[in-house]
Amino acid sequence: MSALTPVITIDGPTASGKGTVAHRVASALGWGVLDSGALYRLTALSVLQHKINPEDLQAVARAGQQLEVSFHPKGVTLFGAEVADLIRQEHVGNLASRLAPNPALRQALLERQRAFRVAPGLVADGRDMGTIVFKDAELKIFLVADAQARAERRCKQLIEKGISANLDDLVADMRERDARDIERAVAPLIAATDAHVVDSSQLTIEQTVQNVLDLWSRVLPTPPAKV
């Protein structure tokens, strides 16, 4: 175990369930949680709201630096306004995926992400938590699911929120975003060499959470034998 506050990272493609799993694992352990993707979505929303040119790399990085964000149990605020639903809209997510390769933005958000590492522990989800942000994490998870399964989950979520959704379009969107995230030159979506790959395609959220908790139990130091 590291002398630093322990971290579990959960990386994976969009809609793999990593956010939900991270929150439930953190709740089970009594730890904090970092939704790193939310920071990129919040930046994308700020870019849209302030009509910033997404191709202006430095302006986008400044938008990331200047975010006034507050995470709370029921959502997240940006400049004092509740935006939890807004940042989950597909067009915001797509823009966030386009902005993510920006090196200046990634550097601007790096220390902000690392600042979430406080006692008693942190569960961090994203795309480069285990490979870049928390390389020394005690447990690294790479959560995957096939595009069809992820699209069906996203479609169900959208419909439950009263938002119309087309499954075929969502499948195509998942595959396009996967390719963009995997092929980008900066912090591509890949499993850390010491990560445990968990395929949630046929698992419930509860089963996936238990899988992660079981893996964590193996990382815990063995208590000294009683004499």
N, C-alpha and C positions, 0 to 999 in steps of 0.2 A: 504494500500500500504506500502511496505517495504521502509525504509530509504535508502536502497541500490539501485543501478541501477536496474531497472525492468528487469525481465527475463521471456520469454515464452519458455517453453520446449516442444519439440515435439519428443516423443519416439515412437518406433514401430518396427516391423519386417523388414527384408530386402525387398527392392523394394515396400514398402508401399506408396512411394511418399513423404516421410517426408522431404527429402532434397530439392526437388523442392518447396514444400509448405513452408518450412522454409525460403528459399530465397525470395519468393514472399511476404510472410508476413513481413519479415524484410524490403524489399523494400517499401512496402506500409506504414510502420511506420517510415521509415528513420533510422532504427536501424542496428546494426551489426549482423552478423550471424556466428555461429559456427557449422561446420560439424564435429562433434566429431568422426564419423566413419572414416573420412578421415585420422585422426591421426593414427588409428589402421591399415588402409590400407597402409599408408605411412611407418609405422613400418614393416608391412609384406613385402612391396617392398624392403625396406632396408635390411631386413633379407635375401631375395632372392638374391639381388645384391651383398651382402657381404658374401654370402654362410655361414650364421650363422645357427647353428643347432636349429630348432624350439623348441626342447625339452630342450635346455639349457636356463632355465628361467631367470637367471641373465644376460646372454649375450643378450637375447631378450630385457630385461628391459633397458640395457645400450644402445641398438640400439634406443629405444624409447626416452631416455634422450638426445641422441646426434643428433637427427634429426635437420637438418638445413632446416626449412620449411618457405615458404612465400606464403600466400594466396593472390590472386588478383582477380579482377572481372571476368577474363576469365579463371581462372584455378589455379594451384598450382605448385610451384617448390620445388624440393627436391635436396639439394646440388647444387642449381643453374640450374638444368635441369627441363624443363616442363614435368610434369608426370600426368596431369589430366586424360588422356586416359588410361595410364598404370594402375593406381590404380583402375580403374573401370573394369578391366579384371576379369573374373570369378575366375580364379585360385588365384589371389591376394585377392579377397574378401573371398574366402574359407579359405585361410591361416589366414587372419585377424580374422575370426570367431574362428579359432583354437587357435590363440594367445590370444584372448581377456580375457579368464578366468585367465590368469597369474596375480596373485596378485601384483607382483613386477612391472610389466608393467603398470597395472592400477594405482598404486600409482605414478609411474613416470610421467604419463600423467595427473594426477588429477589437479595439480596446474597449469599446462599449459592450461588446459581447463578453469579453473576458471579465469585465467588472461584475458580472452576474455570479461569479464563482465565490460564494460566501457560505460559511458554515450554516447548517451541518452538511450540506451537499447540494449538487446541482445535476439535473437531468437536462441536457441540451439537445434540441433537435434541429436538423437542418440538412445541408448538403455537404458541408466541409467541416463539421464539428470535430470529427475524429482525425481528419487528415491535416487540418490547418489550425483551427482555433484552439482545440484542446488535444494536442498530440500526445500528452501524457495521461490522458483519461484512463482510469482504472478498468473501465469496461466500455468497449465500443461495439455498437450494434449497427448493422447495415440492413435496414428493413426494406424488403422488396415485395412486389405483388405484380402479376401480369397486368398489362394495360386494360384488358377487358374488365377484370375485377375492379380495378381502380376507377374506371369510368362508370361502372355500375354504382359504386359507392357514391361517387360525386353526383351522379344523376339523382340518386335517392335523396341526398342532402339538399340539392337545389329544389327539387319538387316539394320536399317538406317545408321549405322556406317560401313556397309559392312562386318560385322562379321557373319558367319554362326551360326545358333542357332536351337536347337531342342526343341520344346515346352514341350514334355513329360519329357525330361531330366531336363528342367528348373523347372517344377512343382516338380519333385522328389527332386531336389536340394533345392528348397525353403522349402519344408517340413523338409528335413534333417537339414538345418541350423536353422529353427525355433525350432526344438526339442533341438538342441545343445545349442542355446541361452537361451531357457526357463529352461532347466534342469541343466545348469551349477551352481556350488556352489557359485561362486563369481559374484556378481552383475547380477543376472539372468534377463532376459527380462520379466518384469511384469509391469502392470500399477500401478502408485503411487495411494495410497488410495484416494487422492484428485484430481485425474486426470479426465478429460473429455474424454471419449472414443468416437472417431469419426471413423465410418466405411466408407472408401472411395471406396468400391468395385463398387458401382453404381454411384459414383460422378465424375464429371470432376475436373480437377485441380482447375479451377476457383471457382467452388462450394465449394470445400474443403477449399480453402484459405478464402473465404467469411465466411464460418462457423467459422473458427478460429478467424477472425477479429470481428465477431459478439460476440463471447465469450469474447474476450478481451474488447470490449466496455462495457460489463457488469461488468468488474473488475475495470474499471476506477472510480476514486472517483467522487461522485455526486457534481457538483459545488454548491456553496452556493446560496440559494434562494435570488432573488433581492427584495429589500424593497423600 
